[in-house]
């Protein structure tokens, strides 16, 4: 925008700004008034909603408590009937075993299960592997007297009792039921109800929901039968009719969304409203508490506090919906019965009340808004009229200022095209004249700067060329030809290094110390750039020369450390890992000077960190000692060593790649050659860091030991 226009705009802005400030103040007062009215209404509505909500929750809390007590009593009553039936049957069975002669003359003829009719009757079978004998038949005849007590119990409890049966230590299974499924592999003494009661023979034992041998969900009560000598000779048990229990108790709830469910001793679901559907959908038992509640441990604690504490209802989240629930203890089993209702159903009346009040307020608010619109329309018309007058005055003033500026603009254009000799001829005594004189001086300065810049650019290009040469020299010092030892069928090697700058401080090396021993080295010099590269060259040379003289890795690192400490005025140091592998046995002797833990892959084709014992860094302290340890390579196994630049690769948010991601990417290609799993790690790190610049050198070395006669991995 030209100066003349800027002056016009400035004057208009000043005038209009003042007017808008006044009008803005007026608008703010009116807006605050409207906001205060709005807030007052919202406060009144919020207070009313809270009062109504508290009353509704108090009312539903009482209703939930009453319903929970009723359902608990009904459930406990039914379970207690089953428990009493089992206890009475067990006591009757003990009388049979205590006085068999009193019952042997009674005539009962139970039917073998393989020939049993569909009608309810007594039937029997022998456990798999049990052979029929005279003694077994006599015991079966004695047990057939159980029909005297089984028949009336089943007659009066068919609505919620499926089976009533007894199993003996000798292998007899006697039951009173209408189910005639014969199972050849059935073993009585291995059933859960038998084992539970033999472990606790003096009381009725309850088994939480499971899928029985008929493929139906059930709850089982059982009790041991003891001989006069106190030995367990049999176990009596009864199955609860699960569908009847759910339809009469679990399926009922408060309101339209109410639901009830039962928790066992482990606080897993014994039964709930959609239990049968879930059993069918999952083709078996499905009672995971965690799959239904958002915060299962917290909900379990609240349920226990409610059931065993004050009994007050509480909020939770069930299947993604907010609920209001309470809990009660079922005395006969110690299980917990919980009943709940959706919170939305409780608070539904609040929405009806607030909708009516919102409509009344909206009508009043609309009328007020219309009046405000008329007021501000008049204000806008007044602003337009004043703006036209101010614009005419500003135009005449701007003409006296803009002409010198146009001349100065022409001079600036010439300078931009490289003409530093043509100066501005404006010589006024105002600020524009000062600007012209300053611009003339700037032309002289720019001319001098341009000449100096040419010299600096040439020097920078020379340094860049030297750095490129240094980068190439450093790369040439590291082994880069793969396969490294094609004549050695026992091993496969691969390595890579990506410096963070033109030259880096990381290095790796591998070489044969003799025909049967391979040395592997990876190290990280402190710092970056040229200093680190120079120290890297010295360290690499010393390590290789000393290793070729023989000795263990710990001895080699100790000697190299002492050499590097001499004259180390720059206080640089090196972390290093050195391993020497016997190619005939796959045994690698290694030592670490403060370096990263190696990752080793065995026959399980899974890389894991080997947390070796670290020594102090090289060049850190003269006389430092290091420790040898062995890695026994398995045929086809691999080892992977790296510098800290790999796990510490950082994305744009400052998050590190990390050891876990590194191992995960290694294990995706653990059965491949070293060049494959190293490339996988490199690719994963690059994808993780994305657009972030590389912070540190990234160096990796991998080796797979095959041994003699082992086929190499593709």
C-alpha positions, 0 to 999 in steps of 0.5 A, spaced: 500 500 500 502 506 498 504 512 503 498 516 501 493 511 502 496 509 508 495 516 511 488 516 509 487 509 512 490 511 518 486 517 519 480 513 518 482 508 522 483 513 528 477 516 527 473 510 526 477 507 532 475 512 537 468 511 535 468 504 535 471 504 542 465 508 544 460 504 541 464 498 543 464 500 550 456 500 549 456 494 546 460 491 552 455 493 557 449 491 553 453 484 552 455 483 559 447 485 561 445 479 557 450 474 559 448 476 567 441 474 565 443 468 561 448 466 567 442 467 572 438 463 569 443 457 568 444 458 575 437 457 577 436 451 572 442 448 575 440 448 582 433 446 580 436 440 576 441 438 582 435 438 587 431 434 583 436 429 581 438 428 588 431 427 590 430 422 584 437 418 586 434 418 593 428 415 591 431 410 586 436 408 591 431 406 596 427 402 590 434 398 588 435 396 596 428 393 597 428 390 590 435 387 591 433 385 598 427 381 595 431 378 590 437 376 595 432 373 599 428 369 593 435 367 590 438 365 597 431 361 599 432 357 592 439 355 593 438 354 600 432 349 598 438 345 594 443 346 599 438 342 604 436 337 599 443 335 598 445 335 605 438 331 607 440 326 601 448 325 603 445 324 610 440 318 608 446 315 604 450 315 610 445 311 613 445 306 607 452 305 608 452 305 616 446 299 616 446 296 609 443 290 611 436 294 613 436 296 606 438 290 601 431 287 601 428 293 598 427 292 591 429 298 586 431 297 579 435 303 576 436 303 568 442 303 565 444 310 562 445 307 555 438 304 555 434 309 559 427 313 557 426 320 556 422 320 562 424 322 569 427 316 573 433 313 576 438 311 572 446 309 573 452 307 569 459 305 571 466 310 571 470 308 565 475 303 566 471 300 572 469 293 571 462 290 573 463 285 579 458 282 584 461 287 590 459 293 585 452 290 584 451 290 591 453 297 592 449 299 586 443 295 589 444 299 596 444 306 592 438 304 589 434 306 595 436 313 594 430 313 590 426 314 596 429 321 597 431 323 590 424 322 587 420 327 592 425 332 592 425 332 584 418 332 584 417 338 588 423 342 585 423 341 578 422 348 576 430 350 579 433 343 579 435 339 573 439 333 576 440 329 583 445 324 583 451 321 587 457 318 585 461 313 589 469 312 590 468 305 587 466 308 580 458 308 580 454 314 578 447 314 580 442 319 578 435 321 578 433 325 572 430 325 565 437 326 561 439 319 558 446 321 555 451 316 556 458 318 556 463 312 556 469 316 558 465 319 564 469 318 571 466 320 577 472 321 581 475 326 577 468 331 576 469 338 580 463 336 584 466 330 587 473 333 588 470 339 591 466 335 596 472 330 598 476 336 599 471 339 604 467 333 606 463 336 612 459 341 609 455 343 602 460 345 597 457 350 591 461 350 584 460 357 580 457 357 573 460 352 568 458 348 562 457 341 565 458 334 561 451 335 557 453 342 554 449 346 559 451 352 564 449 350 571 451 351 578 452 345 582 451 344 590 455 337 593 456 334 599 461 328 601 458 321 604 462 318 609 462 311 612 462 310 619 469 310 619 469 317 617 472 315 610 469 319 604 465 313 600 461 317 595 458 324 594 451 327 593 450 333 588 444 337 585 444 341 579 441 348 579 436 349 573 440 355 570 435 358 565 429 358 571 434 362 576 435 367 570 428 368 568 425 368 575 431 372 578 436 375 574 432 377 568 428 382 573 430 389 575 427 396 576 424 400 571 425 399 563 432 398 564 433 395 570 438 389 570 440 384 576 447 379 576 450 375 581 458 375 582 461 369 585 467 368 591 472 370 586 468 376 584 467 373 577 460 373 573 456 367 576 449 369 572 447 376 568 441 378 564 445 376 557 448 370 560 445 365 555 446 369 549 453 370 551 454 362 552 451 361 545 455 366 541 462 364 545 460 357 544 462 355 551 462 359 558 463 366 558 463 370 564 469 375 564 467 381 569 472 385 565 468 385 559 462 388 562 465 394 566 470 400 564 474 400 571 473 392 574 477 393 580 474 399 582 467 396 581 469 390 585 471 394 591 465 398 591 460 392 590 464 389 596 463 396 600 456 396 599 454 389 600 458 388 606 458 395 609 452 401 609 449 398 603 448 405 599 447 405 592 453 407 587 454 409 580 458 405 575 459 404 568 456 397 565 457 395 557 458 403 556 452 405 560 452 409 566 448 405 571 446 406 579 447 400 583 447 396 589 449 389 592 447 384 597 450 378 600 447 371 599 447 368 605 447 360 603 453 361 598 457 367 600 455 370 593 453 377 591 447 379 588 447 386 584 441 390 581 442 396 577 438 401 573 441 406 567 442 413 570 439 416 564 432 413 566 433 416 573 434 423 570 429 423 565 424 427 568 429 432 569 429 433 561 422 435 561 422 440 566 428 444 563 425 443 556 419 447 558 423 453 562 428 453 556 423 455 551 420 460 556 427 463 556 428 463 549 422 467 547 424 473 552 431 472 549 429 473 542 425 479 543 431 482 547 435 481 541 431 484 536 431 491 540 439 490 540 439 489 532 435 496 531 440 500 536 446 497 532 444 498 525 443 506 527 450 506 530 453 503 523 449 508 519 453 514 523 459 511 522 459 510 515 457 518 514 463 520 519 468 516 515 466 519 508 468 526 511 474 524 514 477 520 508 476 527 503 480 531 508 486 525 509 486 525 501 489 532 501 494 531 506 497 525 503 499 528 497 504 533 500 507 527 503 507 521 498 511 525 492 518 524 496 517 517 497 516 516 490 522 518 488 526 514 494 522 508 491 525 509 484 532 509 488 531 503 491 529 499 485 535 501 482 539 498 488 535 492 488 538 491 481 545 491 483 546 499 482 550 501 488 552 508 485 546 512 483 544 515 490 538 519 492 537 526 491 532 528 496 534 533 501 528 535 505 529 537 512 524 532 515 524 524 516 524 522 509 530 526 508 533 523 513 531 516 510 534 518 504 541 520 507 541 513 511 539 509 504 545 512 501 550 510 506 546 503 506 548 503 499 556 504 500 555 498 506 552 493 501 557 494 496 563 493 501 559 487 504 558 484 497 565 483 496 566 480 503 561 475 502 564 473 495 571 471 499 567 468 505 563 463 500 569 461 497 572 459 504 566 455 506 566 451 499 573 449 500 572 447 507 565 443 505 570 439 500 575 437 505 569 435 510 567 430 504 574 427 503 574 426 511 567 423 510 570 418 505 576 417 508 572 415 515 567 410 511 573 407 507 576 405 514 570 401 516 569 394 513 564 395 507 564 389 503 559 383 504 559 378 505 566 379 509 569 372 509 565 368 503 570 362 505 567 361 512 561 357 511 560 358 519 558 365 519 555 370 516 556 378 517 553 385 516 554 392 519 552 399 517 553 406 520 549 412 519 553 418 522 549 424 525 554 429 521 559 429 515 564 425 520 562 421 526 565 418 532 561 411 532 565 405 529 565 398 528 570 392 525 571 385 524 577 381 523 580 374 523 585 373 529 587 367 526 584 361 521 579 359 527 577 366 531 573 372 529 574 378 533 567 383 532 568 390 535 563 396 536 564 402 539 562 409 540 566 415 541 564 421 546 562 427 542 560 429 534 564 431 528 571 431 526 574 431 534 570 424 535 572 422 528 580 423 530 579 419 536 575 414 533 581 412 528 586 412 534 581 407 538 580 403 532 587 402 530 589 400 537 584 395 538 585 391 532 593 392 533 592 389 540 587 384 538 592 381 533 597 380 538 592 375 542 589 375 549 582 375 551 577 381 550 578 383 557 586 383 557 585 387 550 581 392 552 585 394 559 591 395 554 588 399 549 585 403 555 591 405 558 594 407 551 588 412 550 589 415 557 596 417 555 595 424 553 588 425 553 587 432 555 581 433 551 578 428 556 574 424 550 572 417 552 570 411 548 564 405 550 566 399 546 564 392 546 569 386 543 567 379 542 572 373 539 568 367 537 571 360 536 568 359 529 568 351 530 564 351 537 560 358 536 563 360 543 564 367 543 568 370 549 566 378 550 567 384 554 564 390 555 567 397 556 560 401 558 557 399 552 550 397 550 547 390 552 548 385 546 542 382 543 542 374 542 538 370 538 538 362 539 534 356 537 527 359 539 528 365 533 527 370 538 532 376 540 533 378 547 538 382 551 544 379 554 545 384 560 552 383 561 557 386 566 560 393 564 567 395 565 569 403 565 569 406 559 576 406 555 580 413 556 576 414 562 581 412 568 588 409 567 588 402 570 581 400 569 579 392 569 574 389 565 571 382 565 570 376 560 564 372 559 562 367 554 556 367 549 554 360 547 552 361 540 547 355 537 547 353 530 543 358 526 543 363 532 545 370 531 548 376 535 546 383 534 550 389 537 549 397 536 551 404 539 546 408 543 544 412 537 539 406 535 535 406 541 535 413 542 533 415 536 528 421 537 522 423 533 519 430 533 515 430 539 522 428 543 520 420 544 525 415 543 525 409 539 527 405 545 530 398 546 523 394 546 521 397 539 528 395 537 527 388 539 520 388 536 523 389 529 529 384 530 524 379 532 520 380 525 526 378 521 530 373 527 530 367 522 533 371 516 540 373 515 544 379 518 543 384 513 535 383 513 534 384 520 539 390 521 535 393 515 529 392 518 531 395 525 534 401 520 527 402 517 523 401 523 527 407 526 527 411 520 519 410 520 519 412 527 523 418 527 519 421 521 521 428 519 526 429 526 533 430 524 538 425 526 541 426 533 546 421 534 550 416 530 547 409 528 551 403 528 549 396 528 553 389 527 550 383 526 553 376 526 549 369 525 553 362 526 551 356 522 557 351 524 559 346 520 554 343 515 548 348 517 544 351 511 545 358 511 538 362 512 535 366 506 
